[in-house]
Amino acid sequence: MTDTTQRPSLYDKHPGYDVHFEPCPKRLRVMFSGETVADSTRAQYLRESKHLPVYYFPLADVCQDLLVATDHSTHCPFKGDAAYWTVRAGDREAENAVWTYPMPYDEVAEIKDHVSFYWDRMDHWYEEDEEVFVHPRDPQVRLDILDTSRPVRITVAGRVVAESARARMLFETGLPARYYLPRDDVRMELLKSSERHSDCPYKGSADYWHLNLEGEVFEDLVWSYPEPVMEAARIKGYLCFFDEKVEAVEVDGQVMERPVTKWSAQ
């Protein structure tokens, strides 16, 4: 039964809110300071409304010798009260990096005896023998990269900065279509390398460029994946512009509607 010492859940006020486990058939490993903290073929995806999926591991598949219980606690109105451990290995520690729900609400009783980790407090994550970055790769996210002969033109501040009839369109679940252009079809002399880099679990590590138009600088407007993961190999070396920030993207002569995303205001 539900632990009556906890605050009541909010499921009655949010009847559409969903939290549930889905099996993950992959072998998952979590590394910290050269030690394997978790190694499991029985992990689960926790799916929760309005959240990215999170890996949960059976406590039995975690190296408990590396865990030190703390007094830290947090409350989730849909899962209950969480208890925490710090991970200690060698001369390093990751404070309150692991959590569990000792007495979860009845609606999510299946998460009992499972733990999860703050992704960025661990050193490495592996699905089978391949490292993954940022967050779990959602099996419900699809990535399609398609050649297109439709002419693509990018305009910034009244100037055409890229134009191609051999772009590759990238379609990623939940995101706007992106247009990746060969370097030869981009005004590379207008670009200057940026110090910014970012990681994507579905594509890899991206490099960025500023666009300089006669002294007007559009920072981090362009990106590319020099060594993408295998699933995104077809965009290797191609360049993409933030459609949210350019003046216009024309495809086959038609101006495309500007997408509104979390990058629009950056």
C-alpha positions as a Markdown table, in Angstrom:
| # | Residue | x | y | z |
|---|---|---|---|---|
| 1 | Met | 0.0 | 0.0 | 0.0 |
| 2 | Thr | 1.0 | 3.6 | -0.4 |
| 3 | Asp | 3.2 | 5.0 | 2.4 |
| 4 | Thr | 0.8 | 7.2 | 4.3 |
| 5 | Thr | 3.7 | 9.4 | 5.6 |
| 6 | Gln | 4.1 | 10.8 | 2.1 |
| 7 | Arg | 2.2 | 13.7 | 0.7 |
| 8 | Pro | -0.7 | 12.4 | -1.5 |
| 9 | Ser | 0.0 | 12.0 | -5.2 |
| 10 | Leu | -1.5 | 14.4 | -7.8 |
| 11 | Tyr | -2.9 | 11.7 | -10.1 |
| 12 | Asp | -6.5 | 12.7 | -9.2 |
| 13 | Lys | -5.8 | 16.3 | -10.3 |
| 14 | His | -4.0 | 15.2 | -13.4 |
| 15 | Pro | -5.8 | 12.1 | -14.7 |
| 16 | Gly | -4.0 | 12.1 | -18.0 |
| 17 | Tyr | -0.5 | 12.0 | -16.4 |
| 18 | Asp | 1.3 | 8.8 | -17.2 |
| 19 | Val | 4.4 | 7.2 | -15.6 |
| 20 | His | 5.3 | 3.6 | -16.6 |
| 21 | Phe | 8.2 | 1.2 | -17.3 |
| 22 | Glu | 9.0 | -0.2 | -20.7 |
| 23 | Pro | 11.7 | -3.0 | -21.1 |
| 24 | Cys | 15.1 | -2.0 | -22.5 |
| 25 | Pro | 16.5 | -5.1 | -24.3 |
| 26 | Lys | 20.0 | -3.6 | -24.5 |
| 27 | Arg | 22.9 | -4.3 | -22.1 |
| 28 | Leu | 23.5 | -1.0 | -20.3 |
| 29 | Arg | 26.6 | 0.1 | -18.4 |
| 30 | Val | 27.4 | 3.2 | -16.3 |
| 31 | Met | 31.0 | 4.1 | -15.7 |
| 32 | Phe | 32.5 | 6.4 | -13.1 |
| 33 | Ser | 36.2 | 6.9 | -12.3 |
| 34 | Gly | 37.2 | 3.8 | -14.1 |
| 35 | Glu | 34.7 | 1.6 | -12.2 |
| 36 | Thr | 31.5 | 0.0 | -13.6 |
| 37 | Val | 28.8 | 1.3 | -11.3 |
| 38 | Ala | 25.9 | -0.5 | -13.1 |
| 39 | Asp | 25.8 | -3.3 | -15.6 |
| 40 | Ser | 22.4 | -4.7 | -16.6 |
| 41 | Thr | 20.4 | -6.5 | -19.3 |
| 42 | Arg | 17.3 | -5.9 | -17.2 |
| 43 | Ala | 17.1 | -2.1 | -17.2 |
| 44 | Gln | 13.9 | -0.3 | -17.9 |
| 45 | Tyr | 12.9 | 2.9 | -19.7 |
| 46 | Leu | 10.8 | 5.1 | -17.3 |
| 47 | Arg | 8.4 | 7.0 | -19.5 |
| 48 | Glu | 6.8 | 10.0 | -17.9 |
| 49 | Ser | 4.5 | 12.7 | -19.4 |
| 50 | Lys | 6.4 | 15.7 | -20.6 |
| 51 | His | 9.8 | 14.1 | -19.9 |
| 52 | Leu | 12.6 | 12.4 | -21.8 |
| 53 | Pro | 12.8 | 8.7 | -21.0 |
| 54 | Val | 15.1 | 7.7 | -18.1 |
| 55 | Tyr | 17.0 | 4.5 | -17.5 |
| 56 | Tyr | 16.1 | 2.7 | -14.3 |
| 57 | Phe | 18.3 | -0.3 | -13.1 |
| 58 | Pro | 17.5 | -3.1 | -10.8 |
| 59 | Leu | 19.3 | -2.4 | -7.6 |
| 60 | Ala | 20.8 | -5.9 | -7.8 |
| 61 | Asp | 22.6 | -4.9 | -11.0 |
| 62 | Val | 24.4 | -1.9 | -9.4 |
| 63 | Cys | 27.7 | -2.1 | -7.5 |
| 64 | Gln | 26.4 | -1.2 | -4.1 |
| 65 | Asp | 30.0 | -1.1 | -2.7 |
| 66 | Leu | 30.4 | 2.2 | -4.5 |
| 67 | Leu | 27.3 | 3.7 | -3.1 |
| 68 | Val | 27.1 | 5.8 | 0.1 |
| 69 | Ala | 23.6 | 6.7 | 1.4 |
| 70 | Thr | 23.0 | 10.4 | 2.2 |
| 71 | Asp | 20.3 | 12.3 | 4.0 |
| 72 | His | 19.2 | 14.0 | 0.8 |
| 73 | Ser | 15.6 | 13.6 | -0.3 |
| 74 | Thr | 13.3 | 15.0 | -2.9 |
| 75 | His | 9.6 | 14.6 | -3.6 |
| 76 | Cys | 7.8 | 13.8 | -6.9 |
| 77 | Pro | 4.0 | 14.2 | -6.8 |
| 78 | Phe | 3.7 | 11.3 | -9.2 |
| 79 | Lys | 6.4 | 8.9 | -7.9 |
| 80 | Gly | 6.8 | 9.7 | -4.2 |
| 81 | Asp | 9.8 | 10.5 | -1.9 |
| 82 | Ala | 13.2 | 9.8 | -3.3 |
| 83 | Ala | 16.3 | 8.7 | -1.3 |
| 84 | Tyr | 19.8 | 9.3 | -2.6 |
| 85 | Trp | 23.3 | 7.8 | -2.7 |
| 86 | Thr | 26.7 | 9.4 | -3.5 |
| 87 | Val | 29.0 | 7.4 | -5.8 |
| 88 | Arg | 32.6 | 7.0 | -4.5 |
| 89 | Ala | 35.3 | 5.4 | -6.6 |
| 90 | Gly | 39.0 | 6.0 | -6.1 |
| 91 | Asp | 39.6 | 9.6 | -5.0 |
| 92 | Arg | 36.4 | 10.9 | -6.7 |
| 93 | Glu | 32.8 | 11.1 | -5.7 |
| 94 | Ala | 29.6 | 12.2 | -7.4 |
| 95 | Glu | 27.4 | 13.6 | -4.7 |
| 96 | Asn | 23.7 | 12.5 | -4.6 |
| 97 | Ala | 24.1 | 11.1 | -8.1 |
| 98 | Val | 21.8 | 8.0 | -7.6 |
| 99 | Trp | 18.2 | 7.9 | -6.4 |
| 100 | Thr | 15.5 | 5.4 | -5.7 |
| 101 | Tyr | 11.9 | 5.5 | -4.5 |
| 102 | Pro | 11.8 | 3.2 | -1.5 |
| 103 | Met | 8.0 | 3.5 | -1.1 |
| 104 | Pro | 6.6 | 4.6 | -4.5 |
| 105 | Tyr | 3.0 | 5.5 | -5.0 |
| 106 | Asp | 0.7 | 2.5 | -5.8 |
| 107 | Glu | 0.3 | 3.8 | -9.4 |
| 108 | Val | 4.1 | 3.3 | -10.0 |
| 109 | Ala | 4.8 | 0.4 | -7.6 |
| 110 | Glu | 7.0 | -1.2 | -10.3 |
| 111 | Ile | 9.8 | 1.3 | -9.8 |
| 112 | Lys | 10.5 | -0.1 | -6.3 |
| 113 | Asp | 14.0 | -1.6 | -5.9 |
| 114 | His | 15.1 | 0.2 | -9.0 |
| 115 | Val | 17.6 | 3.1 | -9.2 |
| 116 | Ser | 18.5 | 5.8 | -11.6 |
| 117 | Phe | 21.5 | 8.1 | -12.2 |
| 118 | Tyr | 22.0 | 11.7 | -13.0 |
| 119 | Trp | 23.5 | 11.4 | -16.5 |
| 120 | Asp | 26.0 | 14.2 | -16.4 |
| 121 | Arg | 27.4 | 13.1 | -13.0 |
| 122 | Met | 28.7 | 9.8 | -14.5 |
| 123 | Asp | 31.7 | 9.6 | -16.8 |
| 124 | His | 30.4 | 7.2 | -19.5 |
| 125 | Trp | 27.3 | 5.4 | -20.6 |
| 126 | Tyr | 27.1 | 2.4 | -22.9 |
| 127 | Glu | 24.4 | 0.7 | -24.8 |
| 128 | Glu | 26.0 | -2.7 | -25.5 |
| 129 | Asp | 29.6 | -1.6 | -26.5 |
| 130 | Glu | 28.7 | 1.8 | -28.0 |
| 131 | Glu | 28.9 | 4.9 | -25.9 |
| 132 | Val | 25.9 | 7.2 | -25.8 |
| 133 | Phe | 25.7 | 10.8 | -24.9 |
| 134 | Val | 23.4 | 13.4 | -23.3 |
| 135 | His | 20.4 | 11.1 | -22.5 |
| 136 | Pro | 19.0 | 7.7 | -23.4 |
| 137 | Arg | 18.2 | 7.2 | -27.1 |
| 138 | Asp | 14.4 | 6.9 | -27.3 |
| 139 | Pro | 13.4 | 3.9 | -29.4 |
| 140 | Gln | 10.3 | 5.9 | -30.4 |
| 141 | Val | 12.5 | 8.6 | -32.1 |
| 142 | Arg | 13.2 | 8.0 | -35.8 |
| 143 | Leu | 15.9 | 9.6 | -37.9 |
| 144 | Asp | 15.5 | 9.7 | -41.7 |
| 145 | Ile | 18.2 | 11.3 | -43.9 |
| 146 | Leu | 17.1 | 11.7 | -47.5 |
| 147 | Asp | 18.7 | 13.2 | -50.6 |
| 148 | Thr | 16.7 | 15.9 | -52.3 |
| 149 | Ser | 17.2 | 17.5 | -55.7 |
| 150 | Arg | 14.9 | 20.4 | -54.8 |
| 151 | Pro | 16.9 | 23.6 | -54.7 |
| 152 | Val | 17.6 | 24.9 | -51.2 |
| 153 | Arg | 18.6 | 28.5 | -50.7 |
| 154 | Ile | 19.5 | 30.2 | -47.3 |
| 155 | Thr | 19.3 | 34.0 | -47.0 |
| 156 | Val | 20.7 | 36.1 | -44.2 |
| 157 | Ala | 20.4 | 39.9 | -44.0 |
| 158 | Gly | 19.5 | 40.0 | -47.7 |
| 159 | Arg | 22.4 | 37.9 | -48.9 |
| 160 | Val | 22.4 | 34.3 | -50.2 |
| 161 | Val | 24.9 | 32.5 | -48.0 |
| 162 | Ala | 24.2 | 28.9 | -49.2 |
| 163 | Glu | 22.5 | 27.4 | -52.2 |
| 164 | Ser | 22.3 | 23.8 | -53.2 |
| 165 | Ala | 20.5 | 21.3 | -55.4 |
| 166 | Arg | 22.0 | 18.3 | -53.6 |
| 167 | Ala | 21.1 | 18.9 | -50.0 |
| 168 | Arg | 20.2 | 16.1 | -47.6 |
| 169 | Met | 17.1 | 16.5 | -45.5 |
| 170 | Leu | 17.1 | 15.2 | -42.0 |
| 171 | Phe | 13.8 | 14.3 | -40.4 |
| 172 | Glu | 13.9 | 13.6 | -36.7 |
| 173 | Thr | 10.8 | 12.8 | -34.6 |
| 174 | Gly | 9.4 | 15.9 | -32.9 |
| 175 | Leu | 11.8 | 18.4 | -34.6 |
| 176 | Pro | 11.5 | 20.5 | -37.7 |
| 177 | Ala | 13.1 | 19.2 | -40.9 |
| 178 | Arg | 16.7 | 20.3 | -41.3 |
| 179 | Tyr | 18.6 | 21.0 | -44.5 |
| 180 | Tyr | 22.2 | 19.8 | -44.6 |
| 181 | Leu | 24.3 | 21.2 | -47.5 |
| 182 | Pro | 27.7 | 20.2 | -49.0 |
| 183 | Arg | 30.5 | 22.6 | -48.0 |
| 184 | Asp | 31.0 | 23.5 | -51.7 |
| 185 | Asp | 27.5 | 25.0 | -51.7 |
| 186 | Val | 28.0 | 27.2 | -48.7 |
| 187 | Arg | 29.8 | 30.5 | -48.6 |
| 188 | Met | 32.6 | 29.2 | -46.4 |
| 189 | Glu | 34.6 | 32.4 | -46.6 |
| 190 | Leu | 31.8 | 34.0 | -44.5 |
| 191 | Leu | 32.1 | 31.5 | -41.7 |
| 192 | Lys | 34.4 | 31.5 | -38.7 |
| 193 | Ser | 34.9 | 28.6 | -36.4 |
| 194 | Ser | 33.2 | 28.9 | -33.0 |
| 195 | Glu | 34.3 | 27.4 | -29.7 |
| 196 | Arg | 30.8 | 26.0 | -29.2 |
| 197 | His | 30.3 | 22.2 | -29.4 |
| 198 | Ser | 27.2 | 20.1 | -28.6 |
| 199 | Asp | 26.3 | 16.5 | -28.3 |
| 200 | Cys | 23.3 | 14.6 | -29.6 |
| 201 | Pro | 22.5 | 11.0 | -28.7 |
| 202 | Tyr | 21.1 | 10.4 | -32.3 |
| 203 | Lys | 23.7 | 12.2 | -34.4 |
| 204 | Gly | 27.0 | 12.7 | -32.4 |
| 205 | Ser | 29.2 | 15.7 | -31.6 |
| 206 | Ala | 28.6 | 18.9 | -33.5 |
| 207 | Asp | 31.0 | 21.8 | -34.3 |
| 208 | Tyr | 29.7 | 25.4 | -34.9 |
| 209 | Trp | 30.5 | 28.4 | -37.0 |
| 210 | His | 29.7 | 32.1 | -36.7 |
| 211 | Leu | 28.5 | 33.9 | -39.9 |
| 212 | Asn | 30.2 | 37.3 | -40.5 |
| 213 | Leu | 28.5 | 39.6 | -43.0 |
| 214 | Glu | 30.6 | 42.8 | -43.3 |
| 215 | Gly | 31.1 | 43.0 | -39.6 |
| 216 | Glu | 27.6 | 41.9 | -38.5 |
| 217 | Val | 28.2 | 38.6 | -36.7 |
| 218 | Phe | 25.5 | 35.9 | -36.4 |
| 219 | Glu | 26.9 | 33.7 | -33.7 |
| 220 | Asp | 26.7 | 29.9 | -33.8 |
| 221 | Leu | 24.4 | 30.0 | -36.8 |
| 222 | Val | 25.8 | 27.0 | -38.6 |
| 223 | Trp | 26.7 | 23.5 | -37.4 |
| 224 | Ser | 28.1 | 20.2 | -38.7 |
| 225 | Tyr | 28.9 | 16.7 | -37.5 |
| 226 | Pro | 32.5 | 15.9 | -38.5 |
| 227 | Glu | 32.2 | 12.3 | -37.2 |
| 228 | Pro | 28.6 | 11.5 | -36.7 |
| 229 | Val | 27.3 | 8.2 | -35.2 |
| 230 | Met | 26.7 | 5.4 | -37.8 |
| 231 | Glu | 23.0 | 6.1 | -38.0 |
| 232 | Ala | 23.7 | 9.7 | -39.1 |
| 233 | Ala | 26.7 | 8.9 | -41.3 |
| 234 | Arg | 25.1 | 10.5 | -44.4 |
| 235 | Ile | 25.4 | 14.0 | -43.0 |
| 236 | Lys | 29.1 | 13.8 | -42.3 |
| 237 | Gly | 30.8 | 17.1 | -43.2 |
| 238 | Tyr | 27.5 | 18.6 | -44.4 |
| 239 | Leu | 26.5 | 22.0 | -43.0 |
| 240 | Cys | 23.2 | 23.1 | -41.5 |
| 241 | Phe | 21.8 | 26.5 | -40.6 |
| 242 | Phe | 19.4 | 27.4 | -37.8 |
| 243 | Asp | 16.2 | 28.0 | -39.8 |
| 244 | Glu | 14.9 | 29.7 | -36.7 |
| 245 | Lys | 17.5 | 32.5 | -37.0 |
| 246 | Val | 18.1 | 33.1 | -40.7 |
| 247 | Glu | 16.1 | 35.5 | -42.9 |
| 248 | Ala | 14.6 | 32.9 | -45.2 |
| 249 | Val | 14.9 | 29.3 | -46.2 |
| 250 | Glu | 13.6 | 28.6 | -49.7 |
| 251 | Val | 13.0 | 25.1 | -51.0 |
| 252 | Asp | 12.1 | 24.8 | -54.7 |
| 253 | Gly | 11.4 | 28.5 | -54.8 |
| 254 | Gln | 9.0 | 28.5 | -51.8 |
| 255 | Val | 9.8 | 30.3 | -48.6 |
| 256 | Met | 9.4 | 27.8 | -45.8 |
| 257 | Glu | 7.6 | 28.7 | -42.6 |
| 258 | Arg | 10.1 | 29.6 | -39.8 |
| 259 | Pro | 10.0 | 26.9 | -37.1 |
| 260 | Val | 9.6 | 27.8 | -33.5 |
| 261 | Thr | 11.8 | 25.7 | -31.2 |
| 262 | Lys | 13.8 | 26.0 | -28.0 |
| 263 | Trp | 16.6 | 27.5 | -30.1 |
| 264 | Ser | 14.5 | 30.3 | -31.4 |
| 265 | Ala | 15.4 | 32.7 | -28.6 |
| 266 | Gln | 19.0 | 31.6 | -28.1 |
